[in-house]
Amino acid sequence: MKVGILGGGQLGRMLLQAAANYTVETFVLENDPGCPAAHLCHHFVKGNINDFDTVYQFGKDLDAITIEIESVNVDALEKLESEGVKVYPSPAAIRIIKDKVIQKAFYRDHDIPSSPFVITQNLAELATQADFLPAVHKIGQGGYDGKGVQVIREVKDMDKGFDAPAVLEKMVDIKKEIAMIVAMNDKGETALFPPAEMIADPVLNLLDYQLSPALLPEKVLWKAEAIALRVVKGLQSPGLFAVELFVDKNDDVLVNETAPRVHNSGHHTIEANYSSQYDMLWRIISGYPLGNTDPILPSAIVNLLGAEGYEGEAVYDKLDEVLSMDNVFVHLYGKKQTKPGRKMGHVTIISKDYQDLTYKANKIKHTLKVISKA
């Protein structure tokens, strides 16, 4: 089976690591020949994943194609799909999700709970929404990893907003932020991974560390599972989806946003679950039965981000110290250059004791630093 991946970042890298367990010939399309996934695929093609002709020519002789980032040429994927290439997830689902304006309308139209919102086309329209504050302004297309998101608490903050089509979402009084990974195959069968609780870095607006399974009251868990399934079934597409959710102070569950692909919130599944999110996507693409999503042990993830004040060739300071810890698994993404806040790797910890997970996560965060050569 010939399968293409649009994008060659760390998600593509880990997807290819799981592909080694299957009889599949892999192709990657990416502009950077030194990207994390380049040396792990059978065939690397240098090219722009947003260019129609490039994506079409890349995919026309493949059996199936998937993505590791939403910012792809959907028109080309639709043409490939019409010619018999299987696309995971469907181009229609990617089109809904890649634009936050359309994504938010999808939740409203499918009675999926999410925070109240208004659409603004430019800064002039944003300026008329003083009564809606405090709120979060999210650019419609192109945002990722905390970029394209601005918190607007007061009128004086409005100049931080986006002079482009965007969603202004009412700020939610959040108790917890969780993510649910949902798998759906071509038959419409589904599998849910246990929720992960996300603890964010308030400065970088990036994941700091996470715990899974999230510690939730049973009724909150049921709500989260039901809502995540409603999102994926509403999209009517096979594939793997990460549904990010807020649990508010009243234990109501609201959808924040959805990613139509393997996701940062599922990295722990490589060691901590019987079937990882990456293994699960290969099962879906290959037409095999869905995997077992049960946790082997609870887990935590620490993101390895480029340290402040360092830019250049990456050095992993005190890596040996972290590798000497029990039940700790280091994943480096193979990015040669570091800069402040860049995702350079992650560390997974597994333990039956949640206090041990939290202790080790904090210790690793303050021990292992991604710096640069002097």
KOLPAFI-403779 format. One record per residue (C-alpha): residue number from 1; x, y, z; residue in three letters. Coordinates in steps of 0.02 Angstrom, whole numbers, plus 50000, padded with zeros to 5 digits. Layout:
residues N
 volo    px    py    pz zaro
  NUM     X     Y     Z  ALA
...
END
This chain:
residues 374
 volo    px    py    pz zaro
    1 50000 50000 50000  MET
    2 50068 50171 49950  LYS
    3 50025 50306 50077  VAL
    4 50073 50490 50072  GLY
    5 50089 50612 50216  ILE
    6 50070 50799 50188  LEU
    7 50194 50881 50307  GLY
    8 50357 50818 50378  GLY
    9 50362 50883 50557  GLY
   10 50371 50785 50719  GLN
   11 50195 50715 50699  LEU
   12 50245 50644 50530  GLY
   13 50404 50576 50609  ARG
   14 50308 50480 50744  MET
   15 50179 50421 50617  LEU
   16 50321 50349 50512  LEU
   17 50397 50264 50665  GLN
   18 50232 50172 50688  ALA
   19 50222 50133 50501  ALA
   20 50373 50019 50519  ALA
   21 50256 49890 50597  ASN
   22 50149 49880 50440  TYR
   23 50175 49833 50257  THR
   24 50162 50008 50189  VAL
   25 50268 50112 50069  GLU
   26 50277 50290 50135  THR
   27 50292 50456 50044  PHE
   28 50315 50628 50125  VAL
   29 50285 50799 50044  LEU
   30 50371 50943 50133  GLU
   31 50469 51100 50083  ASN
   32 50614 51066 50203  ASP
   33 50724 50916 50155  PRO
   34 50797 50922 50331  GLY
   35 50628 50907 50417  CYS
   36 50603 50781 50561  PRO
   37 50513 50653 50450  ALA
   38 50625 50661 50296  ALA
   39 50744 50517 50332  HIS
   40 50611 50397 50398  LEU
   41 50501 50385 50243  CYS
   42 50534 50277 50090  HIS
   43 50513 50425 49971  HIS
   44 50537 50609 50011  PHE
   45 50466 50741 49892  VAL
   46 50516 50922 49914  LYS
   47 50368 51035 49882  GLY
   48 50235 51153 49948  ASN
   49 50087 51066 50032  ILE
   50 49980 51221 49994  ASN
   51 50008 51215 49805  ASP
   52 49870 51130 49705  PHE
   53 49977 51053 49568  ASP
   54 50112 50995 49690  THR
   55 49988 50907 49804  VAL
   56 49892 50832 49658  TYR
   57 50049 50765 49572  GLN
   58 50112 50697 49738  PHE
   59 49951 50604 49775  GLY
   60 49885 50542 49607  LYS
   61 49978 50375 49608  ASP
   62 49952 50339 49793  LEU
   63 49823 50225 49873  ASP
   64 49792 50342 50020  ALA
   65 49848 50508 50089  ILE
   66 49843 50587 50263  THR
   67 49899 50749 50343  ILE
   68 50001 50803 50493  GLU
   69 49947 50986 50481  ILE
   70 49783 51067 50426  GLU
   71 49865 51199 50316  SER
   72 49857 51099 50155  VAL
   73 49779 51122 49982  ASN
   74 49605 51051 50007  VAL
   75 49553 51077 49824  ASP
   76 49691 50957 49770  ALA
   77 49637 50830 49901  LEU
   78 49457 50841 49839  GLU
   79 49514 50805 49660  LYS
   80 49619 50657 49721  LEU
   81 49472 50590 49821  GLU
   82 49359 50604 49667  SER
   83 49486 50500 49570  GLU
   84 49487 50359 49699  GLY
   85 49630 50405 49816  VAL
   86 49574 50379 49996  LYS
   87 49602 50536 50100  VAL
   88 49608 50530 50292  TYR
   89 49522 50632 50354  PRO
   90 49406 50680 50211  SER
   91 49441 50846 50122  PRO
   92 49267 50904 50177  ALA
   93 49316 50880 50360  ALA
   94 49483 50969 50336  ILE
   95 49393 51115 50251  ARG
   96 49279 51135 50402  ILE
   97 49418 51125 50530  ILE
   98 49558 51225 50447  LYS
   99 49456 51386 50456  ASP
  100 49406 51428 50635  LYS
  101 49261 51534 50572  VAL
  102 49186 51384 50481  ILE
  103 49233 51266 50623  GLN
  104 49142 51372 50752  LYS
  105 48987 51382 50642  ALA
  106 48993 51191 50625  PHE
  107 48979 51173 50815  TYR
  108 48831 51293 50819  ARG
  109 48742 51205 50675  ASP
  110 48765 51033 50753  HIS
  111 48711 51083 50929  ASP
  112 48885 51050 50996  ILE
  113 48916 51155 51153  PRO
  114 49052 51286 51134  SER
  115 49077 51462 51202  SER
  116 48970 51605 51132  PRO
  117 49052 51693 50985  PHE
  118 49042 51827 50852  VAL
  119 49131 51835 50684  ILE
  120 49237 51989 50645  THR
  121 49303 52024 50471  GLN
  122 49430 52157 50523  ASN
  123 49490 52269 50666  LEU
  124 49352 52395 50631  ALA
  125 49220 52261 50666  GLU
  126 49315 52203 50819  LEU
  127 49310 52380 50888  ALA
  128 49118 52372 50893  THR
  129 49120 52222 51012  GLN
  130 49169 52308 51176  ALA
  131 49015 52236 51264  ASP
  132 49071 52058 51220  PHE
  133 49234 52070 51320  LEU
  134 49327 51984 51400  PRO
  135 49353 51870 51250  ALA
  136 49480 51775 51146  VAL
  137 49513 51827 50965  HIS
  138 49563 51682 50850  LYS
  139 49617 51711 50670  ILE
  140 49515 51608 50547  GLY
  141 49658 51529 50450  GLN
  142 49843 51504 50482  GLY
  143 49853 51500 50672  GLY
  144 49945 51360 50761  TYR
  145 50032 51322 50927  ASP
  146 49965 51477 51013  GLY
  147 50000 51590 50864  LYS
  148 49846 51673 50793  GLY
  149 49763 51684 50965  VAL
  150 49748 51844 51067  GLN
  151 49665 51868 51236  VAL
  152 49567 52032 51238  ILE
  153 49510 52076 51413  ARG
  154 49480 52262 51392  GLU
  155 49449 52389 51253  VAL
  156 49631 52447 51263  LYS
  157 49685 52270 51210  ASP
  158 49585 52273 51047  MET
  159 49732 52331 50942  ASP
  160 49810 52160 50977  LYS
  161 49670 52079 50875  GLY
  162 49675 52022 50694  PHE
  163 49634 52130 50543  ASP
  164 49567 51977 50452  ALA
  165 49418 51859 50466  PRO
  166 49421 51793 50644  ALA
  167 49315 51722 50786  VAL
  168 49289 51821 50946  LEU
  169 49247 51694 51082  GLU
  170 49178 51737 51252  LYS
  171 49307 51694 51385  MET
  172 49262 51538 51484  VAL
  173 49295 51519 51671  ASP
  174 49395 51359 51649  ILE
  175 49421 51227 51783  LYS
  176 49513 51106 51669  LYS
  177 49565 51092 51488  GLU
  178 49559 50916 51419  ILE
  179 49584 50831 51251  ALA
  180 49497 50676 51184  MET
  181 49574 50579 51040  ILE
  182 49438 50495 50937  VAL
  183 49465 50366 50800  ALA
  184 49336 50324 50667  MET
  185 49358 50197 50527  ASN
  186 49278 50183 50356  ASP
  187 49135 50081 50430  LYS
  188 49091 50221 50553  GLY
  189 49155 50120 50702  GLU
  190 49235 50228 50837  THR
  191 49362 50212 50977  ALA
  192 49397 50340 51113  LEU
  193 49562 50364 51201  PHE
  194 49550 50415 51385  PRO
  195 49552 50604 51406  PRO
  196 49714 50697 51439  ALA
  197 49718 50850 51550  GLU
  198 49817 50992 51475  MET
  199 49916 51109 51586  ILE
  200 49969 51260 51480  ALA
  201 50117 51377 51491  ASP
  202 50030 51546 51523  PRO
  203 50170 51645 51439  VAL
  204 50195 51545 51278  LEU
  205 50013 51485 51268  ASN
  206 50083 51311 51233  LEU
  207 50060 51145 51321  LEU
  208 50173 51140 51475  ASP
  209 50136 50963 51529  TYR
  210 49987 50846 51532  GLN
  211 49915 50701 51631  LEU
  212 49817 50552 51565  SER
  213 49692 50483 51603  PRO
  214 49627 50651 51665  ALA
  215 49551 50643 51840  LEU
  216 49369 50688 51806  LEU
  217 49204 50654 51894  PRO
  218 49111 50514 51804  GLU
  219 48972 50628 51739  LYS
  220 49100 50751 51667  VAL
  221 49190 50607 51581  LEU
  222 49027 50547 51505  TRP
  223 48988 50722 51441  LYS
  224 49162 50741 51367  ALA
  225 49152 50572 51279  GLU
  226 48977 50606 51210  ALA
  227 49025 50780 51146  ILE
  228 49188 50719 51066  ALA
  229 49094 50580 50977  LEU
  230 48962 50704 50917  ARG
  231 49099 50811 50840  VAL
  232 49178 50667 50745  VAL
  233 49014 50589 50689  LYS
  234 48957 50762 50632  GLY
  235 49112 50777 50523  LEU
  236 49064 50611 50442  GLN
  237 49243 50566 50406  SER
  238 49357 50420 50447  PRO
  239 49522 50468 50526  GLY
  240 49595 50519 50692  LEU
  241 49535 50678 50778  PHE
  242 49590 50772 50934  ALA
  243 49443 50864 51014  VAL
  244 49502 50996 51138  GLU
  245 49375 51034 51274  LEU
  246 49350 51153 51420  PHE
  247 49273 51098 51584  VAL
  248 49202 51256 51664  ASP
  249 49171 51297 51847  LYS
  250 48996 51221 51835  ASN
  251 49064 51057 51763  ASP
  252 48989 51097 51594  ASP
  253 49094 51036 51446  VAL
  254 49125 51148 51295  LEU
  255 49222 51116 51135  VAL
  256 49372 51231 51113  ASN
  257 49430 51168 50943  GLU
  258 49466 51009 50845  THR
  259 49621 50947 50753  ALA
  260 49592 50824 50609  PRO
  261 49752 50726 50637  ARG
  262 49870 50648 50762  VAL
  263 49902 50776 50898  HIS
  264 50020 50835 51033  ASN
  265 49894 50782 51165  SER
  266 49913 50600 51111  GLY
  267 50103 50581 51114  HIS
  268 50094 50484 51278  HIS
  269 49997 50343 51193  THR
  270 50160 50279 51116  ILE
  271 50214 50206 51283  GLU
  272 50061 50223 51393  ALA
  273 49921 50142 51290  ASN
  274 49904 49972 51207  TYR
  275 49874 50054 51038  SER
  276 49953 50224 51009  SER
  277 49866 50362 50913  GLN
  278 49992 50333 50773  TYR
  279 49962 50146 50768  ASP
  280 49775 50183 50767  MET
  281 49786 50295 50614  LEU
  282 49882 50160 50518  TRP
  283 49747 50034 50565  ARG
  284 49614 50152 50496  ILE
  285 49710 50187 50334  ILE
  286 49748 50001 50310  SER
  287 49570 49943 50345  GLY
  288 49622 49843 50500  TYR
  289 49518 49830 50660  PRO
  290 49529 49978 50779  LEU
  291 49658 49957 50917  GLY
  292 49639 49946 51106  ASN
  293 49643 50122 51179  THR
  294 49654 50068 51362  ASP
  295 49798 50141 51462  PRO
  296 49935 50022 51518  ILE
  297 49978 50147 51656  LEU
  298 49937 50330 51688  PRO
  299 50058 50450 51605  SER
  300 50123 50627 51594  ALA
  301 50205 50722 51453  ILE
  302 50328 50866 51465  VAL
  303 50359 50968 51307  ASN
  304 50541 51009 51270  LEU
  305 50542 51187 51207  LEU
  306 50688 51293 51151  GLY
  307 50750 51390 51304  ALA
  308 50740 51580 51312  GLU
  309 50899 51668 51259  GLY
  310 50964 51526 51149  TYR
  311 50959 51515 50960  GLU
  312 51065 51406 50847  GLY
  313 51124 51225 50843  GLU
  314 51028 51129 50976  ALA
  315 51109 51056 51132  VAL
  316 51009 50951 51257  TYR
  317 51078 51002 51426  ASP
  318 51064 50869 51564  LYS
  319 50987 50740 51448  LEU
  320 51085 50602 51535  ASP
  321 51006 50648 51702  GLU
  322 50830 50630 51632  VAL
  323 50871 50467 51541  LEU
  324 50929 50393 51706  SER
  325 50753 50410 51781  MET
  326 50640 50257 51792  ASP
  327 50493 50242 51671  ASN
  328 50542 50399 51576  VAL
  329 50547 50402 51385  PHE
  330 50632 50542 51288  VAL
  331 50579 50586 51111  HIS
  332 50690 50709 51017  LEU
  333 50620 50773 50853  TYR
  334 50784 50788 50760  GLY
  335 50772 50976 50733  LYS
  336 50949 51039 50714  LYS
  337 50911 51222 50755  GLN
  338 50831 51285 50916  THR
  339 50750 51451 50956  LYS
  340 50647 51509 51106  PRO
  341 50482 51415 51120  GLY
  342 50513 51297 50973  ARG
  343 50451 51118 51000  LYS
  344 50609 51012 51004  MET
  345 50545 50853 51085  GLY
  346 50442 50782 51226  HIS
  347 50466 50667 51375  VAL
  348 50337 50538 51427  THR
  349 50328 50472 51605  ILE
  350 50223 50322 51656  ILE
  351 50176 50275 51835  SER
  352 50028 50208 51932  LYS
  353 50050 50355 52054  ASP
  354 49988 50525 51995  TYR
  355 50095 50614 52125  GLN
  356 50248 50528 52052  ASP
  357 50197 50585 51878  LEU
  358 50177 50767 51933  THR
  359 50340 50765 52032  TYR
  360 50440 50693 51887  LYS
  361 50357 50809 51760  ALA
  362 50408 50961 51861  ASN
  363 50582 50893 51891  LYS
  364 50609 50860 51705  ILE
  365 50542 51032 51660  LYS
  366 50673 51113 51771  HIS
  367 50814 50993 51727  THR
  368 50819 50962 51539  LEU
  369 50848 51121 51440  LYS
  370 50863 51143 51252  VAL
  371 51002 51271 51230  ILE
  372 51123 51308 51088  SER
  373 51308 51290 51056  LYS
  374 51410 51440 51114  ALA
END
